[in-house]
Amino acid sequence: MKTLSHVLLLTVLLGLLSCQNQSSETSSKTSTLKEAFDGKFLLGTALHVDHTNGLRAASSSLVEKQYNSIVAENCMKPEEIHPSEGVYNFTEADQFVEYGEKHNMFIVGHTLVWHSQVPDWFFINAEGKECTREELIERMKDHIYTVVGRYKGRVDAWDVVNEAIDDKEGLRKSKWYNIIGEDFIDLAFQFAHEADPNAELYYNDYSMILPHRRAEAVRLVKRLLDKGIRVDGIGMQAHYGVDYVKIPEFEKSITDFADLGVKVMLTELDISVLPFPTEEISAEISQKYAKSPEFDPYPENLPDSMQVKLAQNYVDLFKVLIKHQDKISRVTFWGVNDAHTWRNNWPIEGRTDHPLLFDRNNQPKEAYHAVLELAKSNPKG
């Protein structure tokens, strides 16, 4: 009887242990990104209009479960929201903001002043000639006052100026720069602050881990701050590729930007698994190359070896982000799942990329689980 009692006791204990393990596994499976990173920084994603109008219901459900911040992918860019002089189209932007409010999310407007996706009329006056400095300043002011003013107290933050740094040196010689001068950036931040004094204001750009672009961003933001112009944060777009990021440079950008006294965030994170068609890697949207099989190696699915490599790349980045969580305010992925990432069509149209944490069926990939476990094993500091 004694032996039988011991056997019964052991069986019960094993059963309890099994239940605990199952409970632990269930907890691991049901944890979300926003829960795992609570107390560290916000986790966000960019939304297409179909996420907010109900056409991508499954993806929207994933967004609501996993993220606590959203950014407008396209619907707030000038060509969408202000297509012609005196004409504004707020329908999709309104839906975006209402969606974020409904789900109690940190809402980011993107973007007020950019060299791309801005209609030509901005730079042409009534005589059909290029605007004068004064005319373009007035149009910029009207645009920012109208858009930011409409969502005053509702949109938490704005990407005020986007991609003003040149790939080679200095500032990009955009039409904003050529017509107004370098102070178009100063004026954009000034107008945005006047339109909503409580909204956070960011400078946003790509390839900020490259030394010359990092140095120019530091110079730019320091100049604004020294003039008393409000800048609350710097957004590192983070359109990377597998094995592209040199972690020491990534970390130096975070610390150099934080030393300015502003928030630092990854604003458009994705890691392409596809070969880039040129050695000069950037995220300049105008880059276009012809499609060929060698640049589209995974049209059906991503091999296990690449799943592992992608996961490790994400872990390497997030280790640095968690280490510097006191400096990082937000990490935002540029897209909800692999089916709708812009990397499928840039810089080569019609490829099959796999750069995000969720696959084309909204299922979590190995990279998702790796990032989640990393966060859970590093409690907030």
BADODREN-990406 format. One line per field, with one value per residue (C-alpha): x, y, z; chain; residue in one letter. Coordinates in Angstrom, 2 decimals, decimal comma, m for minus. Layout:
BEGIN
east	c(X / ...)
north	c(Y / ...)
up	c(Z / ...)
mol	c(A / ...)
type	c(a / ...)
This chain:
BEGIN
east	c(0,00 / 2,83 / 4,32 / 0,93 / 0,44 / 3,78 / 2,83 / m0,48 / 1,22 / 3,80 / 1,04 / m0,81 / 2,36 / 3,23 / m0,32 / m0,08 / 3,30 / 1,88 / m1,01 / 1,42 / 3,53 / 0,45 / m0,67 / 2,78 / 2,72 / m0,77 / 0,35 / 3,33 / 1,11 / m1,43 / 1,07 / 1,19 / 3,84 / 2,26 / 2,00 / 5,56 / 6,98 / 4,72 / 6,87 / 9,66 / 8,26 / 5,21 / 4,81 / 3,11 / 2,36 / 1,51 / m2,08 / m3,44 / m6,89 / m8,33 / m7,42 / m9,61 / m12,54 / m13,16 / m11,83 / m8,94 / m10,82 / m8,45 / m5,42 / m7,24 / m7,97 / m4,26 / m3,45 / m5,89 / m4,43 / m0,72 / m0,16 / m0,81 / 0,30 / m0,57 / 0,74 / m0,97 / 0,72 / m0,52 / m3,83 / m2,28 / 0,37 / m0,19 / m1,19 / m3,96 / m5,26 / m4,69 / m4,85 / m5,47 / m5,39 / m8,18 / m9,43 / m8,96 / m10,01 / m10,32 / m12,48 / m9,74 / m7,71 / m10,82 / m11,37 / m7,75 / m7,98 / m11,34 / m9,91 / m7,01 / m9,30 / m11,68 / m8,84 / m7,06 / m3,89 / m1,07 / m1,80 / 0,93 / 0,21 / 2,52 / 3,70 / 3,33 / 6,31 / 8,06 / 9,69 / 7,67 / 3,92 / 3,21 / 1,13 / 2,79 / 0,33 / 2,07 / 5,01 / 3,19 / 1,46 / m1,60 / 0,57 / 1,85 / 5,30 / 7,25 / 6,07 / 7,97 / 9,38 / 6,52 / 3,86 / 5,21 / 5,58 / 1,95 / 0,84 / 2,86 / 1,37 / m2,18 / m1,60 / m0,11 / m2,60 / m5,53 / m4,39 / m2,89 / m5,62 / m8,35 / m6,93 / m5,78 / m5,96 / m6,68 / m3,45 / m0,72 / 2,29 / 3,32 / 6,17 / 6,59 / 9,45 / 10,36 / 13,64 / 15,23 / 18,79 / 20,65 / 22,13 / 25,54 / 25,97 / 24,05 / 20,34 / 18,29 / 17,85 / 14,09 / 11,66 / 10,99 / 14,69 / 15,29 / 12,35 / 12,28 / 15,79 / 17,03 / 14,61 / 11,64 / 12,32 / 12,27 / 8,99 / 7,35 / 8,05 / 7,00 / 3,66 / 2,99 / 3,61 / 1,35 / m1,40 / m1,31 / 0,99 / 0,43 / 1,25 / 4,71 / 6,75 / 9,31 / 11,96 / 11,86 / 14,42 / 15,94 / 19,44 / 20,12 / 22,72 / 25,05 / 27,63 / 27,18 / 23,39 / 23,53 / 25,88 / 23,66 / 20,58 / 22,36 / 23,42 / 19,91 / 18,06 / 20,66 / 20,31 / 16,55 / 16,79 / 19,42 / 16,99 / 14,27 / 12,25 / 10,41 / 11,50 / 10,41 / 11,96 / 13,93 / 12,45 / 14,85 / 12,88 / 14,74 / 14,08 / 16,80 / 17,87 / 19,09 / 22,68 / 22,72 / 22,76 / 26,06 / 24,91 / 27,57 / 26,44 / 22,79 / 23,52 / 25,61 / 22,74 / 20,43 / 22,85 / 23,89 / 20,27 / 19,34 / 22,23 / 20,34 / 17,66 / 14,97 / 13,08 / 14,36 / 12,13 / 12,17 / 9,35 / 9,21 / 10,83 / 11,05 / 13,90 / 13,91 / 15,12 / 15,65 / 18,90 / 19,18 / 19,92 / 22,66 / 25,43 / 24,16 / 21,38 / 18,95 / 15,21 / 14,80 / 11,34 / 12,27 / 14,68 / 13,33 / 14,92 / 13,78 / 12,56 / 14,66 / 14,62 / 17,84 / 16,28 / 13,11 / 14,37 / 11,42 / 8,21 / 6,41 / 7,59 / 10,54 / 12,92 / 13,58 / 17,18 / 16,01 / 13,33 / 16,12 / 18,30 / 15,45 / 14,62 / 18,24 / 18,37 / 15,30 / 16,69 / 19,98 / 18,07 / 15,73 / 18,57 / 19,92 / 16,47 / 15,81 / 19,27 / 18,41 / 14,73 / 15,11 / 15,86 / 13,37 / 9,76 / 8,29 / 9,03 / 6,69 / 6,66 / 5,95 / 3,10 / 0,95 / 1,90 / 4,05 / 1,17 / 0,86 / 4,41 / 5,67 / 8,85 / 6,98 / 7,08 / 10,18 / 12,74 / 11,58 / 7,88 / 6,13 / 8,54 / 7,63 / 9,31 / 8,95 / 10,17 / 7,69 / 6,79 / 3,57 / 3,20 / 0,66 / m2,01 / m1,42 / 0,35 / 3,32 / 6,70 / 9,77 / 10,93 / 7,77 / 8,32 / 12,00 / 11,25 / 8,44 / 10,59 / 13,42 / 11,09 / 9,63 / 13,11 / 14,11 / 11,67 / 11,35 / 14,27)
north	c(0,00 / 2,34 / 1,80 / 2,32 / 5,55 / 6,81 / 5,97 / 7,79 / 10,83 / 10,90 / 10,67 / 13,62 / 15,71 / 14,95 / 15,87 / 19,19 / 19,87 / 19,06 / 21,46 / 24,19 / 23,63 / 23,71 / 26,88 / 28,40 / 27,43 / 28,86 / 32,08 / 32,27 / 31,76 / 34,35 / 37,06 / 39,96 / 42,41 / 45,34 / 43,29 / 42,02 / 45,52 / 47,27 / 49,65 / 49,62 / 51,42 / 51,52 / 48,91 / 50,13 / 49,45 / 51,41 / 51,08 / 50,96 / 52,49 / 48,97 / 48,29 / 51,13 / 50,78 / 47,10 / 45,48 / 43,76 / 42,53 / 39,70 / 41,97 / 44,66 / 42,13 / 41,34 / 45,06 / 45,53 / 42,56 / 43,20 / 46,96 / 50,12 / 52,67 / 53,31 / 55,54 / 56,50 / 54,71 / 56,99 / 58,67 / 61,74 / 62,41 / 65,65 / 64,01 / 62,09 / 64,65 / 67,87 / 66,88 / 70,38 / 73,94 / 74,64 / 71,04 / 68,67 / 65,02 / 64,01 / 60,89 / 58,27 / 60,30 / 60,71 / 56,93 / 56,37 / 58,72 / 57,33 / 53,81 / 54,78 / 56,54 / 53,58 / 51,25 / 53,70 / 53,83 / 56,38 / 58,00 / 59,32 / 61,49 / 60,94 / 63,20 / 66,97 / 68,03 / 65,61 / 65,83 / 62,83 / 62,17 / 65,89 / 67,22 / 69,51 / 72,34 / 73,13 / 74,55 / 76,27 / 79,63 / 81,04 / 82,26 / 78,75 / 79,64 / 78,28 / 79,69 / 82,42 / 81,78 / 83,73 / 81,85 / 78,45 / 79,38 / 80,47 / 77,21 / 75,19 / 77,15 / 76,67 / 72,94 / 72,38 / 74,63 / 72,91 / 69,29 / 69,49 / 71,85 / 69,44 / 66,73 / 68,97 / 67,04 / 63,78 / 62,95 / 62,49 / 63,14 / 64,21 / 63,34 / 67,00 / 66,81 / 63,60 / 62,73 / 66,16 / 64,78 / 64,06 / 60,61 / 62,14 / 65,20 / 68,08 / 68,58 / 67,24 / 69,83 / 69,35 / 71,93 / 72,91 / 73,58 / 75,24 / 77,64 / 78,44 / 77,57 / 75,52 / 77,23 / 75,44 / 72,88 / 75,54 / 76,92 / 73,50 / 72,74 / 76,23 / 75,97 / 72,47 / 73,63 / 76,63 / 74,42 / 72,00 / 73,00 / 69,67 / 67,28 / 65,72 / 66,75 / 64,50 / 64,59 / 61,30 / 59,85 / 56,65 / 55,10 / 56,95 / 54,33 / 55,58 / 57,92 / 60,86 / 60,76 / 60,42 / 63,40 / 65,52 / 64,62 / 65,63 / 68,91 / 69,58 / 68,88 / 70,67 / 73,76 / 73,74 / 73,20 / 75,96 / 78,35 / 77,43 / 75,46 / 72,54 / 69,08 / 66,20 / 63,24 / 61,68 / 58,80 / 56,20 / 54,61 / 51,28 / 49,83 / 47,23 / 44,00 / 40,71 / 41,09 / 44,74 / 46,44 / 47,00 / 46,86 / 49,29 / 51,94 / 51,27 / 51,73 / 54,87 / 56,51 / 55,87 / 57,31 / 60,29 / 61,25 / 60,77 / 63,04 / 65,88 / 65,51 / 64,22 / 60,93 / 58,26 / 55,80 / 53,23 / 54,42 / 52,17 / 48,89 / 46,01 / 43,63 / 42,45 / 38,90 / 39,61 / 40,65 / 44,36 / 45,16 / 47,69 / 48,12 / 51,62 / 50,62 / 53,34 / 53,80 / 56,50 / 55,81 / 56,79 / 53,83 / 51,35 / 48,25 / 45,53 / 42,22 / 39,11 / 35,64 / 36,11 / 39,02 / 37,10 / 33,82 / 32,98 / 33,35 / 30,49 / 30,51 / 31,40 / 28,48 / 27,54 / 28,72 / 32,20 / 32,18 / 31,61 / 34,33 / 36,85 / 36,04 / 36,54 / 39,91 / 41,08 / 39,79 / 41,65 / 44,90 / 44,42 / 43,59 / 47,09 / 48,65 / 46,97 / 47,97 / 51,60 / 51,45 / 54,66 / 56,46 / 54,66 / 55,81 / 53,71 / 50,95 / 50,88 / 48,22 / 49,43 / 47,07 / 44,49 / 41,33 / 40,12 / 40,20 / 43,96 / 45,15 / 47,84 / 45,76 / 43,49 / 46,36 / 48,37 / 48,72 / 45,98 / 45,63 / 42,28 / 40,42 / 38,24 / 39,57 / 38,34 / 41,26 / 41,40 / 39,37 / 37,99 / 35,96 / 36,41 / 34,65 / 36,81 / 33,93 / 34,74 / 33,79 / 32,58 / 36,19 / 37,10 / 34,38 / 35,27 / 38,96 / 38,12 / 35,77 / 38,30 / 40,94 / 38,55 / 37,51 / 41,18 / 42,77 / 46,53 / 48,35)
up	c(0,00 / 0,80 / m2,62 / m4,27 / m2,29 / m3,51 / m7,06 / m6,72 / m5,17 / m7,96 / m10,55 / m9,02 / m8,81 / m12,42 / m13,41 / m11,59 / m13,17 / m16,59 / m16,00 / m14,93 / m18,04 / m20,24 / m18,50 / m19,04 / m22,72 / m23,11 / m21,43 / m23,79 / m26,81 / m25,70 / m24,74 / m27,17 / m28,26 / m26,47 / m23,27 / m23,47 / m24,04 / m21,54 / m19,51 / m22,11 / m25,17 / m27,41 / m30,16 / m33,31 / m36,94 / m40,09 / m41,27 / m44,80 / m45,24 / m45,64 / m42,02 / m40,83 / m43,26 / m42,45 / m45,65 / m43,88 / m40,83 / m39,93 / m40,08 / m38,11 / m35,38 / m35,20 / m34,93 / m32,07 / m30,19 / m30,72 / m30,93 / m28,92 / m31,52 / m35,16 / m37,93 / m41,18 / m44,07 / m46,87 / m46,09 / m44,44 / m47,06 / m49,01 / m52,31 / m50,52 / m48,06 / m50,08 / m53,78 / m55,18 / m53,94 / m51,49 / m51,68 / m48,76 / m48,55 / m44,90 / m45,25 / m44,91 / m42,40 / m40,24 / m40,30 / m39,29 / m36,32 / m35,23 / m35,35 / m33,11 / m30,66 / m30,54 / m29,57 / m27,24 / m29,32 / m29,57 / m32,95 / m35,25 / m38,30 / m41,27 / m42,88 / m43,22 / m45,38 / m47,75 / m51,17 / m52,39 / m52,62 / m52,69 / m55,61 / m58,15 / m57,53 / m54,23 / m56,19 / m59,10 / m58,75 / m60,54 / m63,45 / m64,06 / m62,80 / m59,87 / m56,56 / m54,85 / m51,39 / m49,83 / m51,79 / m50,86 / m47,20 / m47,17 / m48,79 / m46,29 / m43,42 / m44,69 / m45,17 / m41,71 / m39,91 / m41,62 / m41,23 / m37,76 / m36,61 / m37,67 / m35,41 / m32,57 / m29,31 / m31,17 / m33,04 / m30,44 / m32,66 / m36,17 / m38,50 / m39,38 / m41,88 / m43,68 / m45,44 / m45,73 / m45,66 / m48,91 / m49,55 / m50,30 / m48,09 / m46,55 / m47,06 / m49,96 / m52,71 / m52,87 / m54,16 / m50,55 / m50,09 / m53,46 / m53,18 / m49,46 / m48,31 / m45,36 / m43,03 / m44,62 / m41,88 / m39,15 / m40,46 / m40,72 / m37,06 / m36,04 / m37,86 / m36,50 / m32,94 / m33,42 / m34,85 / m31,88 / m29,00 / m27,23 / m30,08 / m30,20 / m33,24 / m34,96 / m37,65 / m39,62 / m42,05 / m43,43 / m43,23 / m40,00 / m39,02 / m41,77 / m40,20 / m42,61 / m42,36 / m38,59 / m38,32 / m40,56 / m38,51 / m35,32 / m36,92 / m38,20 / m34,97 / m32,82 / m35,01 / m34,52 / m30,78 / m30,41 / m32,11 / m29,61 / m32,15 / m30,66 / m31,81 / m29,58 / m31,30 / m34,14 / m36,09 / m37,50 / m40,33 / m40,10 / m43,56 / m43,24 / m44,89 / m43,46 / m42,20 / m43,33 / m39,94 / m38,18 / m34,56 / m33,20 / m35,73 / m34,89 / m31,20 / m31,78 / m33,66 / m30,72 / m28,17 / m30,34 / m30,96 / m27,31 / m26,30 / m27,99 / m25,32 / m27,69 / m27,91 / m30,26 / m32,10 / m34,87 / m37,06 / m40,15 / m39,18 / m41,62 / m42,52 / m46,12 / m46,78 / m50,50 / m52,18 / m52,88 / m56,55 / m55,79 / m53,26 / m52,47 / m50,10 / m49,09 / m48,77 / m51,40 / m52,78 / m56,35 / m56,71 / m59,26 / m60,79 / m63,21 / m61,82 / m62,36 / m60,71 / m58,74 / m56,89 / m56,03 / m54,53 / m52,22 / m54,26 / m52,47 / m48,88 / m46,70 / m45,98 / m42,37 / m42,63 / m43,60 / m40,90 / m38,38 / m39,91 / m39,94 / m36,31 / m35,27 / m37,04 / m35,16 / m31,87 / m32,46 / m32,96 / m30,04 / m27,67 / m28,32 / m28,05 / m24,71 / m23,46 / m24,27 / m23,40 / m21,38 / m24,66 / m26,94 / m26,93 / m29,73 / m32,24 / m35,24 / m37,96 / m41,49 / m42,27 / m40,52 / m42,43 / m45,31 / m47,81 / m47,64 / m47,06 / m49,42 / m49,78 / m52,22 / m54,71 / m53,76 / m55,18 / m57,56 / m58,30 / m57,93 / m55,65 / m52,67 / m49,56 / m45,97 / m43,81 / m40,92 / m37,83 / m39,33 / m42,52 / m45,31 / m43,24 / m40,15 / m38,43 / m36,17 / m37,61 / m35,76 / m35,59 / m33,65 / m31,06 / m30,71 / m30,10 / m27,70 / m25,62 / m25,56 / m24,13 / m21,55 / m20,41 / m19,91 / m17,44 / m17,63 / m16,09)
mol	c(A / A / A / A / A / A / A / A / A / A / A / A / A / A / A / A / A / A / A / A / A / A / A / A / A / A / A / A / A / A / A / A / A / A / A / A / A / A / A / A / A / A / A / A / A / A / A / A / A / A / A / A / A / A / A / A / A / A / A / A / A / A / A / A / A / A / A / A / A / A / A / A / A / A / A / A / A / A / A / A / A / A / A / A / A / A / A / A / A / A / A / A / A / A / A / A / A / A / A / A / A / A / A / A / A / A / A / A / A / A / A / A / A / A / A / A / A / A / A / A / A / A / A / A / A / A / A / A / A / A / A / A / A / A / A / A / A / A / A / A / A / A / A / A / A / A / A / A / A / A / A / A / A / A / A / A / A / A / A / A / A / A / A / A / A / A / A / A / A / A / A / A / A / A / A / A / A / A / A / A / A / A / A / A / A / A / A / A / A / A / A / A / A / A / A / A / A / A / A / A / A / A / A / A / A / A / A / A / A / A / A / A / A / A / A / A / A / A / A / A / A / A / A / A / A / A / A / A / A / A / A / A / A / A / A / A / A / A / A / A / A / A / A / A / A / A / A / A / A / A / A / A / A / A / A / A / A / A / A / A / A / A / A / A / A / A / A / A / A / A / A / A / A / A / A / A / A / A / A / A / A / A / A / A / A / A / A / A / A / A / A / A / A / A / A / A / A / A / A / A / A / A / A / A / A / A / A / A / A / A / A / A / A / A / A / A / A / A / A / A / A / A / A / A / A / A / A / A / A / A / A / A / A / A / A / A / A / A / A / A / A / A / A / A / A / A / A / A / A / A / A / A / A / A / A / A / A / A / A / A / A / A / A / A / A / A / A / A / A / A / A / A / A / A / A / A / A / A / A / A / A)
type	c(m / k / t / l / s / h / v / l / l / l / t / v / l / l / g / l / l / s / c / q / n / q / s / s / e / t / s / s / k / t / s / t / l / k / e / a / f / d / g / k / f / l / l / g / t / a / l / h / v / d / h / t / n / g / l / r / a / a / s / s / s / l / v / e / k / q / y / n / s / i / v / a / e / n / c / m / k / p / e / e / i / h / p / s / e / g / v / y / n / f / t / e / a / d / q / f / v / e / y / g / e / k / h / n / m / f / i / v / g / h / t / l / v / w / h / s / q / v / p / d / w / f / f / i / n / a / e / g / k / e / c / t / r / e / e / l / i / e / r / m / k / d / h / i / y / t / v / v / g / r / y / k / g / r / v / d / a / w / d / v / v / n / e / a / i / d / d / k / e / g / l / r / k / s / k / w / y / n / i / i / g / e / d / f / i / d / l / a / f / q / f / a / h / e / a / d / p / n / a / e / l / y / y / n / d / y / s / m / i / l / p / h / r / r / a / e / a / v / r / l / v / k / r / l / l / d / k / g / i / r / v / d / g / i / g / m / q / a / h / y / g / v / d / y / v / k / i / p / e / f / e / k / s / i / t / d / f / a / d / l / g / v / k / v / m / l / t / e / l / d / i / s / v / l / p / f / p / t / e / e / i / s / a / e / i / s / q / k / y / a / k / s / p / e / f / d / p / y / p / e / n / l / p / d / s / m / q / v / k / l / a / q / n / y / v / d / l / f / k / v / l / i / k / h / q / d / k / i / s / r / v / t / f / w / g / v / n / d / a / h / t / w / r / n / n / w / p / i / e / g / r / t / d / h / p / l / l / f / d / r / n / n / q / p / k / e / a / y / h / a / v / l / e / l / a / k / s / n / p / k / g)
